Amino acid sequence: MLHRPSPGTIPDAAGSYQFKDRHGRIIYVGKAKSLRSRLGSYFQNPVHLPPRTAQMAAEAESVEWIQVDTEVEALLLEYSLIQRHQPRFNVRYRDDKSYPFLCVTTVDEWPRAMVVRGAKKKGNRYFGPYGHAYAIRETLDQLLRTFPIRTCSDNKFNHHARLGRPCLLHHIEKCAGPCVGEVGRERYDEMVDDLLAFLGGDTDEVVRRLEGDMARASAALEFEQAARCRDRLASVRKAIEGQQMVGARSEDYDVVGLVDDELEAACQVFYVRKGRVMGRRGFIVDKAGELGRDELVSRVLERLYAEDNPLGCPKQVLVPDLPDNQGLYEEWLRYQRGSQVAISVPQRGAKRKLQDTVARNAADAFARHRLKRSTDHNSRARALNDLQTCLGLPEAPLRIECYDMSHLQGSDYVGSMVVVEDGLARKSEYRRFKVRTVDGNDDYAAMEEVLTRRLANYLDERDRPAAERGKFAYPPQLLVVDGGRGQLGVAERVLGELGLDGEISPAGLAKEFEQVFVPGRADPVEIPRPSEGLYLLQRIRDESHRFANDYHRKLRGRRMTRSSLDGIAGLGPGRKARLIKELGGVRAVERASLDRLLALSWLPDAVAHSVYENLHSPG
């Protein structure tokens, strides 16, 4: 039960607060201008609270807070804690898909252009996101005729540098050939800067320059060069046509569209730079409670600009409704951008028309999402309810852990633990174990070791302060072992020895006939074939089997893959990797003379002699 802290102990200052459940897990994070008055609002008659807030307060057992100096700092801290802990009662976001970006790797010695998805590397320049990968690849293919920077991987770049021959892209004039010195550093950097400027929306200067180059080449009767400029100019113009013009050339702004219901919302964003739509993005918001439109807009702004926004924060953000504290969010965005940012609702004209278009995109995305979720969410809920009913569990198993073993004739014995929460795989919680105490083929002993290590760690961590807890801090409601009555007996014994038999419910899932065994019953539990619960158990079992096999293959491959350079005194992993790279492979090292090895200034003479003697000894 949640106990109210003494009001005198709560500071009357800005900060972030965190509610925790009986396991010490953070279930809700909030921010406040005054922690004292905000926290006081939770300790009232539950009938006066929104249902979701009342449920959160009922499950919480403690509340903590972190005091900061300003509301902006409280906003940043709140977002950081939500991203780190993913509290179940906070708003959650799901990108409707992984959008592709055009990346220019400005951190590289010779920058390259490539299409990427997912996490972004600090220091590189990103443009997009784009709706389709093929569109960005077509654009890049057109631009390479005018800005022929490299698109090859580092391995291919180094390979052609060693060969002294450029690849095909250089011969078809889509790469300037930096790997073989066909272009100087200064000229290459100019091409990279021109490409970045073009992608950033400064297209007029590039067009004027190409038109001038074509005219000068034609006047000098250099018709072949003039034809090249003509083709490059056509490619650039085609790339420009693919960027929708929606405003004045000097305008930079983002347009946000929202469509929502009681549970969720769909957000779409168009990024406008230099008057052109340079990219778009969409995601779904799980509201996790009652949110007004102003609060929803606030959460969306946090998601868009607290992360590494690919095109940066513009001078203006157009939203369908103003956030709940417009001044706070404008101050925060000014802090992010380094200059003034305005948040406004367009009322008329081209910007209002564009926002209507963005809202229609959001409505389409929401309709697709609800069509998918109508079966997805209901099936997960039915699966958990089926398991509670069929297995006789005290509550629906919101956290399920499944264990499996893998080995090859008793060697490279490993175990896997996969986790499902609310019917969805929680891959960040997966764990793998290298079995230490079992000799030979004994699945029961291996399973006992893995379960004992995992549950003993839970007992060790559950009584620690929340900040000191590790990866095994939270118990499952249902523990599934891959196997029949024998494996279930191992799980029961381990739970009993650790005093957890009343807290965690075990079950065994046999591969043959998909039979489910539970304690206290000699016969397997009959779960109907079309049951969502049985399908969920099958998916968990198959995932744990895959995860265990992947780890086993990795260990076996590591053990079986040996090099003639292994075990040489003084040649550690770092020196070995550098030696292989500089000489061009293991075979090249084996063929190298002693003088060649001694000529490497970074390799000690004693190690060079040791390498040569080991590789050329009669054995």
C-alpha positions as CSV (number, residue, x, y, z in Angstrom):
1,M,0.0,0.0,0.0
2,L,1.3,3.5,-0.9
3,H,2.1,5.6,2.1
4,R,1.9,9.4,1.8
5,P,5.3,11.1,2.6
6,S,5.1,13.9,5.1
7,P,4.4,17.1,3.2
8,G,7.3,18.8,4.9
9,T,9.7,16.3,3.4
10,I,8.6,17.0,-0.2
11,P,10.4,20.1,-1.7
12,D,8.4,22.9,-3.1
13,A,10.6,22.9,-6.3
14,A,10.7,21.6,-9.8
15,G,11.6,18.0,-10.4
16,S,10.7,14.5,-11.5
17,Y,8.9,11.9,-9.4
18,Q,8.8,8.1,-9.7
19,F,6.2,5.7,-8.3
20,K,7.4,2.1,-7.6
21,D,5.6,-1.2,-7.1
22,R,6.3,-3.8,-4.4
23,H,9.3,-5.2,-6.4
24,G,10.9,-1.8,-6.7
25,R,10.1,-1.5,-10.4
26,I,9.3,2.0,-11.6
27,I,5.7,2.0,-12.9
28,Y,5.2,5.7,-13.5
29,V,7.4,8.8,-14.0
30,G,6.1,12.4,-13.9
31,K,7.3,16.0,-13.8
32,A,6.2,19.0,-11.8
33,K,6.8,22.7,-11.3
34,S,6.2,22.0,-7.6
35,L,6.8,18.5,-6.4
36,R,4.9,19.2,-3.2
37,S,1.6,20.2,-4.7
38,R,1.8,17.7,-7.6
39,L,2.4,14.7,-5.4
40,G,-0.3,15.8,-3.0
41,S,-2.8,15.4,-5.8
42,Y,-2.3,11.6,-5.9
43,F,-3.2,11.1,-2.2
44,Q,-6.9,11.7,-2.3
45,N,-10.0,9.6,-2.5
46,P,-9.5,7.2,-5.5
47,V,-13.0,7.9,-6.8
48,H,-11.8,11.5,-7.6
49,L,-8.9,10.2,-9.7
50,P,-8.9,9.1,-13.3
51,P,-9.3,5.3,-13.5
52,R,-5.7,4.7,-14.8
53,T,-4.2,7.0,-12.2
54,A,-6.2,5.3,-9.4
55,Q,-5.0,1.9,-10.7
56,M,-1.4,3.2,-10.7
57,A,-1.7,4.6,-7.1
58,A,-3.2,1.2,-6.0
59,E,-0.2,-0.8,-7.3
60,A,2.4,1.7,-6.1
61,E,4.1,1.1,-2.8
62,S,6.6,4.0,-2.7
63,V,7.3,7.3,-4.4
64,E,10.7,9.0,-4.9
65,W,11.7,12.3,-6.5
66,I,14.6,14.1,-7.9
67,Q,14.8,17.8,-7.5
68,V,16.2,20.1,-10.3
69,D,16.5,23.8,-10.8
70,T,14.0,24.6,-13.6
71,E,10.9,23.1,-15.4
72,V,13.0,22.5,-18.5
73,E,15.4,20.4,-16.6
74,A,12.5,18.5,-15.1
75,L,11.1,17.9,-18.6
76,L,14.4,16.5,-19.8
77,L,14.8,14.3,-16.7
78,E,11.3,12.9,-17.0
79,Y,11.8,11.9,-20.7
80,S,15.2,10.4,-19.9
81,L,13.8,8.2,-17.0
82,I,10.8,7.1,-19.2
83,Q,13.1,6.0,-22.0
84,R,15.3,4.2,-19.5
85,H,12.7,2.4,-17.5
86,Q,9.7,2.1,-19.8
87,P,7.1,2.4,-17.0
88,R,3.9,0.6,-17.8
89,F,1.6,3.5,-16.8
90,N,3.4,6.1,-18.9
91,V,2.7,7.0,-22.5
92,R,4.5,4.6,-24.9
93,Y,5.5,5.2,-28.5
94,R,5.7,2.7,-31.4
95,D,7.1,3.7,-34.8
96,D,4.7,2.4,-37.4
97,K,7.8,1.1,-39.3
98,S,11.5,1.7,-39.5
99,Y,12.0,4.5,-42.0
100,P,15.1,4.7,-44.2
101,F,17.4,7.7,-44.0
102,L,20.1,9.0,-46.4
103,C,23.3,9.1,-44.3
104,V,26.6,10.9,-45.2
105,T,29.3,9.6,-42.9
106,T,31.1,12.9,-42.2
107,V,33.0,11.2,-39.3
108,D,34.9,9.0,-41.9
109,E,38.2,10.1,-43.4
110,W,36.6,9.8,-46.8
111,P,32.9,10.3,-46.2
112,R,30.4,7.9,-47.9
113,A,26.7,8.1,-48.8
114,M,24.4,5.2,-47.8
115,V,20.8,4.3,-47.0
116,V,20.4,3.3,-43.3
117,R,17.7,2.4,-40.9
118,G,17.6,2.2,-37.1
119,A,20.0,3.8,-34.7
120,K,22.1,6.8,-35.8
121,K,25.8,7.4,-35.2
122,K,26.7,10.7,-33.6
123,G,28.6,13.0,-35.9
124,N,27.1,11.8,-39.2
125,R,24.6,13.7,-41.3
126,Y,21.1,12.2,-41.8
127,F,18.4,13.3,-44.3
128,G,14.9,12.0,-44.2
129,P,13.1,9.9,-43.1
130,Y,11.7,8.8,-46.5
131,G,8.6,6.8,-47.1
132,H,10.2,4.2,-49.3
133,A,13.8,2.9,-49.6
134,Y,13.5,2.7,-53.4
135,A,12.8,6.4,-53.6
136,I,15.9,7.4,-51.7
137,R,18.1,5.0,-53.6
138,E,16.8,6.5,-56.9
139,T,17.6,9.9,-55.6
140,L,21.0,8.9,-54.5
141,D,21.7,7.3,-57.9
142,Q,20.8,10.5,-59.6
143,L,22.9,12.7,-57.3
144,L,26.0,10.5,-57.6
145,R,26.4,11.6,-61.2
146,T,26.9,15.2,-60.0
147,F,28.4,14.5,-56.5
148,P,30.4,11.3,-57.1
149,I,31.4,10.5,-53.5
150,R,32.0,6.9,-52.5
151,T,29.2,4.5,-51.5
152,C,31.3,1.4,-50.9
153,S,32.0,-0.2,-47.5
154,D,35.2,0.4,-45.7
155,N,36.3,-3.2,-46.5
156,K,35.8,-2.7,-50.2
157,F,37.5,0.7,-50.1
158,N,40.6,-0.7,-48.4
159,H,40.6,-3.7,-50.8
160,H,40.7,-1.6,-53.9
161,A,43.3,0.7,-52.3
162,R,45.5,-2.4,-51.8
163,L,44.9,-3.5,-55.4
164,G,45.6,0.0,-56.8
165,R,42.5,-0.3,-59.1
166,P,39.2,1.4,-58.7
167,C,35.8,-0.4,-58.8
168,L,33.2,-0.3,-61.6
169,L,31.5,2.8,-60.1
170,H,34.5,4.9,-60.9
171,H,34.5,3.8,-64.5
172,I,30.8,4.8,-64.9
173,E,31.5,8.1,-63.3
174,K,29.5,7.5,-60.1
175,C,32.6,7.6,-57.8
176,A,35.6,10.0,-57.9
177,G,38.0,7.2,-57.0
178,P,39.4,8.4,-53.6
179,C,40.6,4.8,-52.9
180,V,43.3,5.1,-55.6
181,G,44.0,8.8,-55.4
182,E,42.0,9.9,-58.5
183,V,40.6,12.8,-56.5
184,G,42.4,15.1,-54.1
185,R,41.3,15.7,-50.5
186,E,40.2,19.3,-51.1
187,R,38.1,18.5,-54.2
188,Y,36.5,15.5,-52.5
189,D,35.6,17.6,-49.4
190,E,34.0,20.2,-51.8
191,M,31.8,17.5,-53.4
192,V,30.7,16.3,-49.9
193,D,29.9,19.9,-48.9
194,D,27.9,20.4,-52.1
195,L,25.9,17.2,-51.6
196,L,25.1,18.1,-48.0
197,A,24.0,21.6,-49.1
198,F,21.8,20.1,-51.9
199,L,20.2,17.6,-49.5
200,G,19.7,20.4,-47.0
201,G,17.5,22.3,-49.6
202,D,20.1,24.7,-51.2
203,T,19.4,23.5,-54.8
204,D,19.5,26.8,-56.7
205,E,23.3,27.2,-56.4
206,V,24.0,23.7,-57.7
207,V,21.7,24.2,-60.7
208,R,23.3,27.6,-61.5
209,R,26.8,26.1,-61.3
210,L,26.0,23.2,-63.6
211,E,24.3,25.5,-66.1
212,G,27.4,27.7,-66.1
213,D,29.8,24.7,-66.5
214,M,27.7,23.4,-69.4
215,A,27.7,26.8,-71.1
216,R,31.5,27.3,-70.7
217,A,32.2,23.8,-72.0
218,S,30.0,24.4,-75.0
219,A,31.6,27.8,-75.8
220,A,35.1,26.1,-75.6
221,L,33.8,23.5,-78.1
222,E,34.3,20.8,-75.4
223,F,31.1,19.0,-76.4
224,E,31.8,15.8,-74.5
225,Q,32.3,17.7,-71.3
226,A,29.2,19.8,-72.0
227,A,27.2,16.6,-72.5
228,R,28.3,15.3,-69.1
229,C,27.2,18.6,-67.5
230,R,23.9,18.3,-69.3
231,D,23.3,14.8,-68.0
232,R,24.3,15.8,-64.5
233,L,21.9,18.8,-64.7
234,A,19.1,16.5,-65.8
235,S,19.8,14.2,-62.9
236,V,19.8,17.0,-60.4
237,R,16.5,18.5,-61.7
238,K,14.9,15.0,-61.6
239,A,16.0,14.7,-57.9
240,I,14.5,18.2,-57.2
241,E,11.2,17.3,-58.8
242,G,10.9,14.5,-56.2
243,Q,10.8,17.0,-53.4
244,Q,7.4,18.5,-53.0
245,M,7.4,22.4,-52.9
246,V,5.0,23.6,-50.1
247,G,6.3,27.0,-49.1
248,A,8.7,29.9,-49.6
249,R,12.3,29.1,-50.3
250,S,13.4,30.5,-46.9
251,E,11.0,28.6,-44.7
252,D,11.9,25.8,-42.3
253,Y,9.2,24.2,-40.2
254,D,7.8,20.9,-39.0
255,V,4.1,20.0,-39.4
256,V,2.5,17.7,-36.9
257,G,-0.8,15.8,-37.5
258,L,-2.7,13.8,-34.8
259,V,-5.7,11.5,-34.8
260,D,-6.7,9.7,-31.6
261,D,-9.3,7.8,-29.7
262,E,-9.6,6.9,-26.0
263,L,-6.7,4.5,-25.9
264,E,-4.2,5.4,-28.7
265,A,-3.2,8.1,-31.1
266,A,-1.4,8.2,-34.5
267,C,1.1,10.9,-35.2
268,Q,2.5,12.0,-38.6
269,V,5.2,14.6,-39.1
270,F,6.3,16.3,-42.3
271,Y,9.8,18.0,-42.2
272,V,9.8,21.1,-44.4
273,R,13.2,22.7,-45.2
274,K,13.8,25.5,-47.7
275,G,10.1,25.2,-48.6
276,R,10.4,21.6,-49.6
277,V,9.1,18.4,-47.8
278,M,12.5,16.8,-47.0
279,G,11.1,13.8,-45.1
280,R,8.3,12.4,-42.9
281,R,7.8,10.2,-39.9
282,G,5.0,8.4,-38.2
283,F,4.4,6.6,-34.9
284,I,1.7,5.3,-32.6
285,V,1.1,6.6,-29.0
286,D,-0.2,4.3,-26.4
287,K,-1.9,6.9,-24.1
288,A,-1.8,4.7,-20.9
289,G,-4.5,6.9,-19.4
290,E,-6.8,9.8,-20.0
291,L,-4.9,12.5,-22.0
292,G,-6.3,15.8,-23.3
293,R,-5.3,17.0,-26.7
294,D,-3.0,19.6,-25.1
295,E,-1.2,16.9,-23.0
296,L,-1.0,14.6,-26.1
297,V,0.7,17.3,-28.1
298,S,3.2,17.8,-25.3
299,R,4.1,14.1,-25.2
300,V,4.5,14.1,-29.0
301,L,6.8,17.1,-28.9
302,E,8.9,15.3,-26.3
303,R,9.3,12.3,-28.5
304,L,10.1,14.3,-31.6
305,Y,12.8,16.6,-30.2
306,A,14.2,14.9,-27.1
307,E,15.8,12.4,-29.4
308,D,18.4,13.0,-32.1
309,N,16.1,14.7,-34.7
310,P,17.7,14.0,-38.1
311,L,17.0,17.5,-39.5
312,G,17.3,19.4,-36.2
313,C,14.7,21.6,-34.6
314,P,13.3,24.3,-37.0
315,K,12.3,27.9,-36.3
316,Q,8.6,26.9,-36.3
317,V,6.6,23.8,-35.2
318,L,3.0,23.7,-36.5
319,V,0.7,21.6,-34.3
320,P,-3.1,20.8,-34.3
321,D,-3.5,22.0,-30.7
322,L,-1.2,24.0,-28.4
323,P,0.7,22.0,-25.7
324,D,-0.5,22.2,-22.1
325,N,2.4,24.6,-21.2
326,Q,3.3,26.4,-24.4
327,G,5.9,28.7,-22.8
328,L,7.7,25.8,-21.2
329,Y,8.0,23.8,-24.5
330,E,9.1,26.9,-26.5
331,E,11.8,27.5,-23.9
332,W,12.9,23.9,-24.1
333,L,13.0,23.9,-27.9
334,R,15.0,27.2,-27.8
335,Y,17.4,25.4,-25.5
336,Q,17.6,22.5,-28.1
337,R,18.0,24.7,-31.1
338,G,20.1,27.5,-29.7
339,S,17.6,30.2,-31.0
340,Q,14.0,31.1,-30.7
341,V,11.4,28.5,-31.7
342,A,7.6,29.2,-32.1
343,I,4.9,26.6,-31.6
344,S,1.6,27.6,-33.3
345,V,-1.6,26.3,-34.8
346,P,-2.0,27.3,-38.5
347,Q,-5.4,28.9,-39.1
348,R,-5.5,29.5,-42.9
349,G,-3.5,29.4,-46.1
350,A,-1.0,27.0,-47.4
351,K,0.3,25.9,-44.0
352,R,-3.3,25.0,-42.8
353,K,-3.8,23.1,-46.0
354,L,-0.5,21.2,-45.5
355,Q,-1.5,20.3,-41.9
356,D,-4.8,18.9,-43.2
357,T,-2.8,16.7,-45.5
358,V,-0.6,15.5,-42.7
359,A,-3.7,14.8,-40.5
360,R,-5.2,12.7,-43.4
361,N,-1.9,10.7,-43.4
362,A,-2.3,10.2,-39.7
363,A,-5.9,9.1,-40.1
364,D,-4.9,6.5,-42.7
365,A,-2.0,5.2,-40.6
366,F,-4.4,5.0,-37.6
367,A,-7.0,3.0,-39.6
368,R,-4.3,0.5,-40.6
369,H,-3.0,0.2,-37.1
370,R,-6.4,-0.4,-35.6
371,L,-7.2,-3.0,-38.2
372,K,-4.0,-4.9,-37.2
373,R,-4.4,-4.3,-33.5
374,S,-8.0,-5.3,-33.3
375,T,-6.8,-8.9,-33.7
376,D,-3.3,-8.5,-32.2
377,H,-4.2,-7.0,-28.9
378,N,-7.3,-9.2,-28.4
379,S,-5.4,-12.4,-29.1
380,R,-2.7,-11.5,-26.6
381,A,-5.3,-10.8,-23.9
382,R,-7.1,-14.1,-24.7
383,A,-3.8,-16.0,-24.6
384,L,-3.0,-14.7,-21.1
385,N,-6.5,-15.4,-19.8
386,D,-6.5,-18.9,-21.3
387,L,-3.2,-19.7,-19.5
388,Q,-4.6,-18.4,-16.2
389,T,-7.7,-20.6,-16.6
390,C,-6.1,-23.8,-18.0
391,L,-3.1,-23.8,-15.7
392,G,-5.0,-22.7,-12.6
393,L,-2.8,-19.6,-12.0
394,P,-3.8,-17.1,-9.3
395,E,-3.5,-14.3,-11.9
396,A,-2.8,-13.7,-15.6
397,P,0.9,-14.3,-16.2
398,L,2.0,-10.8,-17.3
399,R,5.7,-12.0,-17.2
400,I,6.6,-15.4,-18.6
401,E,10.1,-16.9,-18.7
402,C,11.0,-19.9,-20.8
403,Y,14.2,-22.0,-20.5
404,D,15.8,-24.4,-22.9
405,M,19.2,-26.2,-23.2
406,S,21.5,-26.9,-26.2
407,H,24.6,-28.9,-26.6
408,L,26.4,-31.3,-28.9
409,Q,27.2,-34.7,-27.3
410,G,27.7,-32.9,-24.0
411,S,30.1,-30.2,-25.3
412,D,29.4,-26.4,-25.3
413,Y,26.5,-26.8,-23.0
414,V,24.4,-23.7,-22.9
415,G,21.0,-22.5,-21.6
416,S,18.6,-19.8,-22.7
417,M,16.0,-17.6,-21.0
418,V,13.5,-15.7,-23.1
419,V,11.0,-13.3,-21.6
420,V,7.5,-12.3,-22.6
421,E,5.7,-9.4,-21.0
422,D,2.0,-8.7,-21.7
423,G,2.2,-11.2,-24.5
424,L,5.1,-9.5,-26.3
425,A,8.7,-10.6,-26.5
426,R,11.0,-8.5,-24.3
427,K,14.3,-9.1,-26.0
428,S,16.2,-6.7,-23.8
429,E,15.5,-9.2,-20.9
430,Y,16.7,-12.3,-22.7
431,R,19.6,-14.0,-21.0
432,R,22.0,-16.9,-22.0
433,F,24.0,-19.2,-19.7
434,K,27.2,-21.2,-20.2
435,V,26.7,-24.3,-18.1
436,R,29.7,-24.7,-15.8
437,T,29.2,-27.7,-13.6
438,V,27.8,-30.5,-15.9
439,D,30.1,-33.1,-17.5
440,G,28.6,-35.1,-20.3
441,N,25.0,-35.3,-21.5
442,D,22.7,-34.5,-18.6
443,D,19.8,-32.1,-19.5
444,Y,18.3,-32.3,-16.0
445,A,21.5,-31.3,-14.2
446,A,22.1,-28.5,-16.7
447,M,18.5,-27.2,-16.3
448,E,18.9,-27.3,-12.5
449,E,22.1,-25.2,-12.7
450,V,20.6,-22.6,-15.0
451,L,17.4,-22.2,-12.9
452,T,19.3,-22.1,-9.7
453,R,21.6,-19.4,-10.9
454,R,18.8,-17.3,-12.3
455,L,16.5,-17.6,-9.2
456,A,19.3,-17.3,-6.7
457,N,20.3,-14.0,-8.3
458,Y,16.7,-12.9,-8.0
459,L,16.7,-13.6,-4.3
460,D,20.0,-11.8,-3.9
461,E,18.8,-8.7,-5.8
462,R,15.1,-8.3,-4.6
463,D,16.1,-6.9,-1.2
464,R,18.6,-4.5,-2.6
465,P,17.8,-0.8,-3.1
466,A,16.3,-0.3,-6.6
467,A,19.3,1.6,-7.9
468,E,21.6,-1.4,-7.2
469,R,19.4,-4.1,-8.7
470,G,20.7,-6.0,-11.7
471,K,19.4,-8.0,-14.6
472,F,17.5,-10.7,-12.6
473,A,15.6,-8.3,-10.3
474,Y,12.0,-9.3,-11.3
475,P,10.4,-12.7,-11.0
476,P,8.1,-14.3,-13.6
477,Q,4.5,-15.2,-12.8
478,L,4.9,-18.3,-15.0
479,L,8.2,-20.2,-15.5
480,V,8.1,-22.6,-18.5
481,V,10.7,-25.3,-19.1
482,D,11.1,-27.0,-22.5
483,G,10.4,-30.6,-21.8
484,G,7.9,-32.9,-20.0
485,R,7.4,-34.3,-16.5
486,G,11.2,-34.7,-15.9
487,Q,12.1,-31.1,-16.6
488,L,9.1,-29.9,-14.6
489,G,10.3,-31.9,-11.6
490,V,13.7,-30.1,-11.8
491,A,11.9,-26.7,-11.8
492,E,9.7,-27.7,-8.9
493,R,12.8,-28.9,-6.9
494,V,14.7,-25.7,-7.5
495,L,11.7,-23.5,-6.6
496,G,11.2,-25.5,-3.4
497,E,14.8,-25.4,-2.3
498,L,14.9,-21.6,-2.8
499,G,11.5,-21.1,-1.1
500,L,9.8,-19.7,-4.2
501,D,7.3,-22.5,-4.8
502,G,4.5,-20.3,-3.6
503,E,5.5,-17.3,-5.5
504,I,6.3,-18.6,-9.0
505,S,4.2,-21.1,-11.0
506,P,6.2,-23.6,-13.1
507,A,5.0,-25.5,-16.2
508,G,6.6,-27.9,-18.7
509,L,5.9,-28.0,-22.4
510,A,6.8,-31.3,-24.1
511,K,7.5,-31.2,-27.9
512,E,5.6,-34.4,-28.5
513,F,1.9,-33.7,-28.9
514,E,2.5,-30.2,-27.4
515,Q,1.6,-31.5,-23.9
516,V,1.6,-29.1,-20.9
517,F,2.5,-30.4,-17.5
518,V,1.9,-28.6,-14.2
519,P,2.7,-29.5,-10.6
520,G,0.2,-31.9,-8.7
521,R,-1.1,-33.5,-11.9
522,A,0.1,-36.8,-13.3
523,D,-1.6,-36.2,-16.7
524,P,-0.9,-33.2,-18.9
525,V,-3.3,-30.3,-19.0
526,E,-5.6,-30.3,-21.9
527,I,-5.3,-26.9,-23.6
528,P,-7.6,-26.8,-26.7
529,R,-5.8,-26.8,-30.0
530,P,-7.2,-23.5,-31.3
531,S,-6.4,-21.8,-27.9
532,E,-4.4,-18.6,-28.1
533,G,-2.7,-19.7,-24.8
534,L,-1.3,-22.8,-26.5
535,Y,0.0,-20.8,-29.5
536,L,1.7,-18.3,-27.1
537,L,3.4,-21.2,-25.2
538,Q,4.6,-22.7,-28.6
539,R,6.0,-19.4,-29.7
540,I,7.8,-18.9,-26.4
541,R,9.2,-22.5,-26.5
542,D,10.4,-22.1,-30.2
543,E,12.0,-18.7,-29.4
544,S,13.9,-20.2,-26.4
545,H,15.0,-23.1,-28.6
546,R,16.3,-20.7,-31.3
547,F,18.1,-18.5,-28.8
548,A,19.8,-21.5,-27.1
549,N,20.9,-22.9,-30.5
550,D,22.2,-19.6,-31.7
551,Y,24.4,-19.3,-28.6
552,H,25.6,-22.9,-28.8
553,R,26.6,-22.5,-32.5
554,K,28.5,-19.3,-31.6
555,L,30.5,-21.0,-28.9
556,R,31.1,-24.1,-31.0
557,G,32.2,-22.0,-34.0
558,R,34.5,-19.9,-31.7
559,R,36.1,-23.2,-30.4
560,M,36.5,-24.8,-33.8
561,T,37.7,-21.7,-35.7
562,R,41.4,-21.6,-35.0
563,S,44.1,-19.6,-36.6
564,S,47.8,-20.4,-37.0
565,L,48.5,-17.1,-35.1
566,D,46.7,-18.3,-32.0
567,G,48.8,-19.0,-28.9
568,I,51.9,-17.1,-30.0
569,A,53.6,-15.5,-27.1
570,G,53.2,-11.7,-27.1
571,L,50.7,-11.7,-29.9
572,G,47.4,-10.7,-28.3
573,P,44.1,-10.0,-30.1
574,G,45.0,-6.3,-30.8
575,R,48.4,-7.1,-32.3
576,K,47.1,-10.1,-34.2
577,A,44.2,-8.0,-35.8
578,R,46.6,-5.2,-36.8
579,L,49.2,-7.7,-38.2
580,I,46.5,-9.4,-40.3
581,K,45.2,-6.1,-41.6
582,E,48.6,-4.6,-42.5
583,L,49.9,-7.7,-44.3
584,G,46.6,-8.5,-46.0
585,G,45.4,-11.8,-44.3
586,V,46.6,-14.8,-42.3
587,R,48.2,-16.4,-45.3
588,A,50.2,-13.3,-46.0
589,V,51.5,-13.3,-42.5
590,E,52.5,-17.0,-42.9
591,R,54.4,-16.2,-46.0
592,A,56.1,-13.0,-44.6
593,S,59.9,-13.1,-44.1
594,L,61.5,-12.4,-40.8
595,D,62.9,-9.1,-42.2
596,R,59.3,-8.1,-43.2
597,L,58.1,-8.7,-39.7
598,L,61.0,-6.9,-38.1
599,A,60.3,-3.9,-40.3
600,L,57.0,-3.3,-38.5
601,S,57.9,-0.5,-36.1
602,W,54.9,-1.2,-33.7
603,L,55.7,-5.0,-33.4
604,P,58.5,-5.7,-30.8
605,D,61.4,-7.7,-32.2
606,A,60.9,-10.5,-29.7
607,V,57.3,-10.9,-30.9
608,A,58.3,-10.8,-34.6
609,H,60.9,-13.6,-33.9
610,S,58.2,-15.6,-32.0
611,V,55.7,-15.2,-34.9
612,Y,58.2,-16.3,-37.5
613,E,59.5,-19.3,-35.5
614,N,56.0,-20.5,-34.7
615,L,54.9,-20.3,-38.3
616,H,58.0,-21.9,-39.8
617,S,58.8,-24.5,-37.2
618,P,58.7,-28.1,-38.5
619,G,55.6,-28.9,-36.4
